[in-house]
Amino acid sequence: MWEKYKCKDFSKTGNVTLPNQWRKQFGLVPGRQAEICYDEEAIVIKKPEQNSTNNKRYISEKGAIHIPKEIRDISGIQPHQEFCLFVDEQDKCFILKVV
């Protein structure tokens, strides 16, 4: 079950800040990589699986992650377009979905 965290406009740079309380719980701490993929009309951000070939990006000191251009293009998300960030505690991931 997804829990809506926040809705806001997507940045020009493609960075999204992940909420601290769940970042730690999901093992997505600064300096570590996160896996980013597009699945069922949403961008999924989670701890990388061992042999995954999905995109991976490092989490910044402030808890932000850069969504790769190819994922942004596939999802159709544009700068200043509204999106909502959801939290999936069961699967330990974040879901970014265009509104």
C-alpha positions as semicolon CSV with decimal commas, in nm:
position;residue;x (nm);y (nm);z (nm)
1;M;0,000;0,000;0,000
2;W;0,136;0,338;-0,101
3;E;0,124;0,635;0,134
4;K;0,129;0,979;-0,026
5;Y;0,411;1,188;0,119
6;K;0,406;1,512;-0,079
7;C;0,318;1,663;-0,416
8;K;0,529;1,936;-0,575
9;D;0,673;2,059;-0,904
10;F;0,955;1,860;-1,065
11;S;1,286;2,049;-1,068
12;K;1,475;2,156;-1,382
13;T;1,779;1,960;-1,263
14;G;1,592;1,633;-1,217
15;N;1,675;1,603;-0,847
16;V;1,427;1,466;-0,594
17;T;1,483;1,477;-0,218
18;L;1,380;1,158;-0,040
19;P;1,224;1,189;0,308
20;N;1,482;1,117;0,579
21;Q;1,264;0,900;0,804
22;W;1,209;0,641;0,529
23;R;1,549;0,677;0,363
24;K;1,719;0,529;0,666
25;Q;1,455;0,258;0,705
26;F;1,497;0,155;0,339
27;G;1,879;0,159;0,352
28;L;1,906;0,458;0,119
29;V;2,163;0,667;0,303
30;P;2,392;0,940;0,163
31;G;2,688;0,803;-0,029
32;R;2,510;0,480;-0,120
33;Q;2,349;0,398;-0,450
34;A;1,979;0,368;-0,520
35;E;1,818;0,185;-0,810
36;I;1,586;0,388;-1,032
37;C;1,348;0,229;-1,281
38;Y;1,024;0,306;-1,462
39;D;0,741;0,065;-1,388
40;E;0,368;0,091;-1,458
41;E;0,355;0,467;-1,518
42;A;0,569;0,549;-1,213
43;I;0,936;0,595;-1,127
44;V;1,048;0,354;-0,854
45;I;1,346;0,434;-0,629
46;K;1,478;0,155;-0,407
47;K;1,785;-0,014;-0,267
48;P;1,967;-0,183;-0,557
49;E;1,939;-0,556;-0,607
50;Q;2,268;-0,742;-0,642
51;N;2,272;-0,820;-1,016
52;S;2,034;-0,548;-1,135
53;T;2,102;-0,372;-1,464
54;N;1,865;-0,084;-1,384
55;N;1,993;0,273;-1,352
56;K;2,170;0,352;-1,028
57;R;2,254;0,690;-0,877
58;Y;2,425;0,800;-0,557
59;I;2,224;0,966;-0,282
60;S;2,359;1,311;-0,191
61;E;2,444;1,436;0,159
62;K;2,106;1,610;0,170
63;G;1,920;1,295;0,066
64;A;1,858;1,398;-0,294
65;I;1,883;1,170;-0,594
66;H;1,913;1,262;-0,961
67;I;1,653;1,102;-1,189
68;P;1,838;1,009;-1,511
69;K;1,729;1,182;-1,833
70;E;1,634;0,854;-2,001
71;I;1,396;0,771;-1,714
72;R;1,249;1,123;-1,726
73;D;1,198;1,087;-2,103
74;I;1,029;0,746;-2,072
75;S;0,800;0,868;-1,793
76;G;0,719;1,192;-1,975
77;I;0,793;1,407;-1,671
78;Q;0,894;1,764;-1,753
79;P;1,047;2,045;-1,546
80;H;0,784;2,228;-1,337
81;Q;0,530;1,948;-1,390
82;E;0,353;1,838;-1,072
83;F;0,434;1,496;-0,930
84;C;0,357;1,315;-0,606
85;L;0,605;1,118;-0,401
86;F;0,463;0,803;-0,243
87;V;0,617;0,574;0,017
88;D;0,577;0,195;0,000
89;E;0,686;0,062;0,340
90;Q;0,606;-0,298;0,247
91;D;0,839;-0,304;-0,056
92;K;1,077;-0,045;0,098
93;C;1,074;0,196;-0,195
94;F;0,968;0,541;-0,308
95;I;0,732;0,593;-0,601
96;L;0,730;0,913;-0,803
97;K;0,415;0,958;-1,009
98;V;0,303;1,243;-1,235
99;V;-0,031;1,391;-1,129
